Amino acid sequence: MQKNITSLGALNWDDLKFFLEVARTRKASSAAKRLAVDYTTVSRRISSLETSLGTLLFEKSRNNGFVLTAEGQRLLGSAESIESTLHIACEQVSGSGVALSGHVRMGCTEGFGSFFITPQLTHFTDIYPAISVDILPLPHFISLSKREADIVIALERPEHGPYVCCKLCDYTLRLYATQEYLDRHPPINRIEDLAGQPFISYVDDLAFSPELLYLNNLLPGVHANLRSTSVIAQYVAALQGRALAILPCFLAAQDSRLLPVLENDVNITRQFWMYCREDLRKLKRITLLWDYIREVTELNSPLLSGETPSLRFAE
């Protein structure tokens, strides 16, 4: 495509919204779903923007979808800054009702997202009914750069990026079994008694974080009869009474069917980190949810550390 000089008047700023969604999803069909339009509309708007700018923004591939060109990469940063500035400007000039509305998408690890964050969010949306929240409790990495989420809670602190980050909390994992399992197997009074016991654990080569590979580090040589990429699947399997599992206390302690085994000897501590993009952190709805999650996490430190089985909610 031949480059030309583009006047601001020839540029349709609304096309940038379509550009951003295609850049983040790499598929016109996925962008169309997120924008609630059809595929042809997305394709037309991208072509219009490329014509206005006189340059190709995407290389289109059957295998890789829409891949940003060098010019597209340069436009992406500027377009995201414009998007964030518009959001902030709208909040500043609008009433408090507008500032306390909108949509937030939160990504989280599967177990914490399902058993802790989701119950807390039902209370948050009661307090702020005009703010809608998507919760993504997924057993894999969630990308902020692709805007898959606005806020992420992860096992590891991001190494780089334009992010605001805080340590959310420590949490404890312990070894759990059902009473049925303990009744059917030899007594477990010390670490050495775990030799030969069946375990449930992660699939080592598919674990999305090395922080999850605690079984072999804690108990070298133990054998996991059943493995899964999902901590919820491990929890459900442990309830069948056929094997032991290392599970987070915030998940297992809430279920009276699971009993801690060697709780003074098997104690693993991990951390959760919460982060979001610097530009989004200034938005009121992001601030409200960020502060709420920090408050209820601190409130539930006894559950997270395994001192109590009860989930508490902010009043």
N, C-alpha and C positions, 0 to 999 in steps of 0.2 A: 504494500500500500504506500503510495507516494505521500511524503510528509508535506504539510502546508502550515501556514501561520494561522492560528485559530483565534478568533476574537471571542471575548467573554460572552458576547451576545449570541454567538452561534452555539454555545455550549449549553446543553440541557442539564442542569444540575441534578434533576431527578434521576438521570441515567446513572449517576454515581451509586445510587442505592442498589441498582441491579448489578453494577460492576462489583460492589463489595460482596454481595451474596454469592456470585459466581466464583470470585476469588477465594472465598472461604470454603465453599462446598466442592468446587472444581467440577460441578455438573450443573448444566442449565436446568435439568429436570428437578434436581434437589433445590436449587435456588427458586424455581417456580413454586414449589410447595411452600417454602418458607415465606414467599411474598404473596401467596394466594392468587397467583396468576397462572396462565398456561405457558408452555414451553416456548411457543412462537413469540410471545410477548417479550420474554427474557432475551431470546436470540435477536429480536429486532432492536431492543434497547441497547444491547451491547454493540451491535453493528452501527447504530446511530452515534454512540459515543466514540467509537473508533473513527468514524467518518469525521466527526467534529474535531477530533484531535489530530487526524491525519496520520495515524499510526496503528499498528496492530498491538493489542493489549494481551491477547491470548494466542497460544498455539493450541490447536484443537487436535486431539489424538483419540482414537477409538479405545486405546488401552488406558490412557492416563487422564482422559477428560480434558478440561480447560486448564492449561498450564500457563501461568503468567510469563510474558516476555520480559525483557529487561525494562522496557518502558512501562509495562504493567506493574512491575515491582515498585518502580519509582512512584507511580500514581497511587499505589495502595496505601503507603504511609500517609500521604497528603489527604487522601479520601477518608481515612479513618480519623484523622485529626479534625476534618470538617464535620464528620458525623458526631464526634464527641462534643465539639464546640456547639453544634446545633442543639444537642440534648441539654447541655448545661445552660445555654442561653434561654431555652424554652422554660426551664425551671426557674430561672432568675426573674423572668418577666411575667410569669404566670402566678396565680394564687397558690396558697398552700395545698389546696385540694388537688391541683395538677401535680405538684411536687410529690405528693403522697400517693401517686398512682403510677401505672406503667407495668412493665413486665421485667422479670429477672429470671435468668436461667442459672442454676447452681449445679455444678458437677461435683461428684463425691465418690469415694471408694464404696464398693457395693454394700458391705456389711454396715458400715457407719451410716451411709446414706439411707439404708432401708430401716434399720432398727433404732437409730437415734435422730438423725436429721429430719426424716419424713414426719414422725410424730410431732416434733417441735414445730415444723412448718405449718401443720394444721392449726396450731395456736397463733402463729404469726399472721396467717391470712384472716383469722378471726379479728385480730387487732387492726389490721390494715386491709380491709376487704377490697380496696381499689387497686391493690398491688397483686398481680398474678405471678405465681412462681412455678417454674419447671424444675423438678429435681431429677438429676440423672445419676442414679446409683449404679455405676458401671465398673466391672472388673478389668479396666484398662485405663491407659493414660487419656486425659481429656485436654484438648488443645485450646488455650486462650487465644493464640495467634490467629486461629481459624474461626474465632468467636463461637466455638462449640458451647461455651458457657461464659457467663459474666463473672462468676465467682467459682473458684475451685478449692476443694479440700482434698489434700493429697498426703501421701506418706513421706514425701521428700520435698524439701525446699527447692524452688526453681533456681537453677544455677545462673541464669541470666535472663534478661528481658525487661521491658518497661513495666514492672509489676510493683505493687504494694503488697508486702508479705508479712505475716505474723505467725508465730508459733501458736497454734490453737490450744493444744493440750498434750499431755502424756496420757497413754492408756496402757492397761495391763492385759496380757493374755495368760491364760492358765490351761492346764490339762484337764479335760472333762470326759466323763463317762456316765452312762445311765446306771441305776442301781441294778438293773438286770445284767448288764455287762460285769459289774463288780461281783455279783453273786455267782456268776458262771465261770469266773477265772480265779487263779491263785491270788492271794492277798498282795496288794502293792503297798509296801511300807517304806521303800527307799528307791532311789533312782535305778539301782541295779535290777530291781524287780521288773523293770519295763522291758528288759531284754526278751525278745521273742513275742512280745505283745503286738497285736495288729493295730495299725494306725491308719488314720485318714489324714491326707495332707494335700499340698499343692502339686501341680504338675511342674516340676522344676524348670524345664526349658520354656514353659509358657507363662511363668509368673511375670507380671508386668513390672514388678519391683523386687530387687534383691532383699528388701526389708521383709518380704513374706517368707523367705526361705530359712525359717528359724528351726525347723524340726531337726535337720541334720547337724546344725550348729550346736543345738542344745543336747541332742541325743544321737551322737554319731553311730552309724550302723543299724539304726532301727529301720524296720521295713514297713512301708505304707502299702497296705493291701488295696486301698482305694484312693485315687487321687482326682482332684478336680481343680479347675481354674476359679471356681466359685466358692467363696467362704460360706455362702448360704447353703449350697449343695453339701458342703462338709458338715455343716450344722444339722441338716436334715438327716444325713447319713449317720451321724453320731447318735441321733435319737432312736435309731433302730437297735441299739444295744449290741452291736457286733464288733465295735472297735473304739479306740481312744482318739481324741482329736484335740489339738491346741486351738483354742478359740478366744476371741476377745471377750472380756468380762461384760462389756456393755451389751453383748449379744447373748451369751450363754447364761449369765447370772440372772437374767430376767425369766429364764425358763427353769422351773423347779424340777423338771425331769432330768436335768443335767447336774451332776455333782462334781465339784473340784477334786482332783486327785493330786496328792503331794503338793498342796497349795503353798507350803512353806519352801519347797525345793524348786518347783517349776513356776517361775515368775518371769515373764518377758515384758520389757517396757519398750514401747514404740511411741512415735509422735505423729500428730496430725498438723499440717501446715495449711493455712488459708491464704489465698492470694487472688488478686484481680489486677486488671490493667490500671495504670496510674490515672489515665483520663477518665475511666468509669468510676473510680473511687469517689469522685467529687459529686456524683449524682446522688440525690437524696434517697431514692429507693434502694440504691446499693448500700449507702451508709446505714440505713435502718436495718437492713437484713444482716449486714456485716456485724453491727453492734449487738443485734439480737442473738446471733449464733454464738458470739463470744460470751454473752451473759449466761445463756442456758448451758453452755459447755462448762463454764466455771461452776454454775449451780450444781451440775451433775458430776463433779470431780469424784465423789465417793463411788458412784457407779462405774466410772471409767477406770478407777483404780482397783475395783473389785471389793470395796469395803461394804457395799450395800447392793441389793438386787433391784432397787426401786428407781424408776425413771421419774424425774421431777420436771415441772413446767414453771415458767416465769408467771407471776401473778399480774 
